[in-house]
Amino acid sequence: MADFTNNILSVAIILSSMFVTIGIMHGLLKYRDATVKLPVDREQLARIPAYGLQEQIQDLQMDLIGSMLMGAMIVSLPFAVSSIKAHIIVGQFPWISVTTGLMGLAYCGVKTWQNFSKLTKLRLGHTAEIATANELIGLQALGYQVFHDVQADGFNIDHLIIGKNGVFAIETKGRHKRNKDLRQTNCKGNGSKGYQVFYKDGRLNFPSWTETKPIEQAERQSKWVSQWLTKATGTPVSSTPVLVFPGWYVTCQTKPPFPIISHKFLVGTIPTLRTQALTQQQVDTIIYQVAQRCLSKSEVGK
């Protein structure tokens, strides 16, 4: 009976680290779901090309990693159980091993939290860009050429729109909707919209915070597009920045320097902008340069 108890205790000690990591992940997921949510419903977005294959690849990658970890655990588990069991029987507490294990577990816990935070931000950004790309399909139907994820000098342009009324550099920003903001809005009962962001005097005012960097970033990246295309085509090209917040209700209390809108208003806004009248030849030349940059790695950074 004592031998069985020692075996169970040894296995429990070995598996405790895995349970701790799973516990941290579960707690982080619960906290995220209780405090924030994505600005748009991923299930309501149109499927992008190869979306089903992408999901299958991701699932198989996770299965592959799981199989590798399971194999390592199956091989090492009997040796680890025997080692811990020997310490229990002898009655010598392995302080060095326990200290090292706790330090490693603490490190893994911190890395889990950091990676989870990064994954949450990446998931938010991916959802926002897909939502914007879905709406831009409507512009393609109107004759606009749409490029996504255009690589620049150390950064990327989320979406680049080219038409006879100009070139438009779309900067998409994903922002979580905080549940507390909706609760506060409902408690006020003044008819205001939940999850609203308004622009005023150079600042973006969200329910719980304010920002200015997205405006500066959109202007900076649009300036880079103008300079690059002017040099690449040999004719002056003026790019217009457009800042998009998918899933948010956007209003402007003062006149913004460029359009700041929700993704749902892209199709209705872009055709009305008259920043630069381009001939079909100029449009074709710009499209060619952008396509070359998107398709050829050798063009990136030039």
C-alpha positions, 0 to 999 in steps of 0.5 A, spaced: 500 500 500 505 504 501 508 503 494 502 504 491 501 511 495 509 513 493 507 512 486 501 516 486 505 522 490 510 521 485 506 522 479 502 528 482 508 531 483 510 531 476 504 533 473 503 538 478 507 543 473 502 542 468 496 543 472 499 549 474 500 552 467 493 549 465 491 553 471 494 560 469 492 559 462 484 558 464 485 564 469 487 568 463 482 566 459 476 567 464 479 574 466 479 576 458 472 573 457 470 577 463 473 584 461 474 585 454 471 582 447 473 583 440 470 589 436 467 584 431 464 578 431 469 573 427 463 568 425 460 574 421 466 575 417 466 572 410 471 567 409 478 569 406 481 564 401 484 558 404 480 559 410 478 552 411 485 550 410 489 555 414 484 552 420 486 545 418 494 547 418 493 550 425 490 544 428 495 539 425 501 544 427 498 544 434 497 536 434 504 535 432 507 539 438 502 535 442 504 529 440 512 531 440 511 533 448 507 527 449 512 522 446 517 526 451 513 525 457 512 518 456 519 517 455 521 521 461 515 519 466 518 512 468 525 515 470 522 521 473 517 517 478 523 512 480 527 518 482 522 522 486 519 515 489 527 514 491 527 520 495 520 519 498 522 512 501 529 514 503 526 520 506 531 525 504 528 532 501 531 534 494 531 541 496 536 543 490 531 539 485 525 543 488 528 549 488 530 549 481 523 546 479 520 552 482 524 557 479 523 553 472 515 553 474 515 561 475 519 562 469 514 558 465 508 562 468 511 568 466 512 566 459 505 563 459 502 570 461 507 574 456 505 570 450 498 570 452 498 577 452 501 577 445 497 572 442 491 576 445 493 582 441 495 579 435 488 575 435 485 582 436 489 585 430 488 579 425 480 580 426 480 587 425 484 587 419 480 581 416 474 585 418 477 591 414 479 587 408 472 584 408 469 591 407 474 593 401 471 587 397 466 592 396 471 597 393 474 592 388 467 591 385 467 599 384 473 598 380 479 600 385 485 596 386 486 593 393 493 591 396 494 588 403 500 588 408 504 592 403 511 591 406 515 598 407 521 600 411 521 596 417 513 596 418 507 595 413 501 598 410 495 594 412 491 596 406 493 600 400 487 602 395 488 605 388 483 608 384 482 614 379 480 619 385 487 617 389 491 613 393 489 611 400 493 608 405 488 604 410 491 603 417 487 599 421 487 599 429 483 593 433 481 595 440 478 591 445 471 593 447 471 593 455 465 590 458 465 595 464 464 601 459 458 598 456 455 597 463 457 604 465 453 606 459 447 602 460 447 605 467 447 612 465 441 611 461 442 617 457 441 614 450 449 614 448 452 609 444 456 604 447 463 602 445 463 609 442 470 613 440 470 620 438 475 625 435 476 632 438 482 636 437 487 631 435 485 626 440 481 619 440 477 619 446 475 612 447 470 610 453 476 609 458 482 612 455 485 617 450 490 616 444 494 620 439 499 615 436 494 612 431 493 618 428 501 620 428 502 613 425 497 613 419 500 620 417 507 618 417 505 611 413 501 615 408 507 620 407 512 614 406 507 611 401 507 618 397 514 619 397 515 612 395 510 612 389 513 619 387 520 616 386 518 609 383 513 612 378 517 619 377 510 623 378 508 626 384 503 621 388 499 624 394 497 618 398 491 620 403 491 616 410 485 613 413 484 610 420 479 605 421 477 602 427 473 596 426 466 595 430 467 601 433 462 607 433 466 613 430 464 620 431 468 627 430 467 633 434 472 637 431 474 636 423 479 631 423 486 631 418 483 625 414 478 620 415 477 616 421 471 611 421 469 605 422 470 599 417 463 599 415 463 606 412 469 605 407 465 603 401 461 609 402 467 614 404 473 612 399 469 614 393 467 621 395 474 623 397 478 627 391 485 628 394 488 627 387 485 626 380 489 620 376 489 618 369 488 610 368 495 610 365 497 613 372 493 608 376 496 602 372 503 605 373 502 605 381 498 598 381 504 595 377 509 598 382 505 596 388 504 589 385 512 589 384 513 590 392 508 585 394 510 580 390 518 581 390 522 581 396 528 584 393 523 590 392 522 591 400 526 596 403 528 600 397 
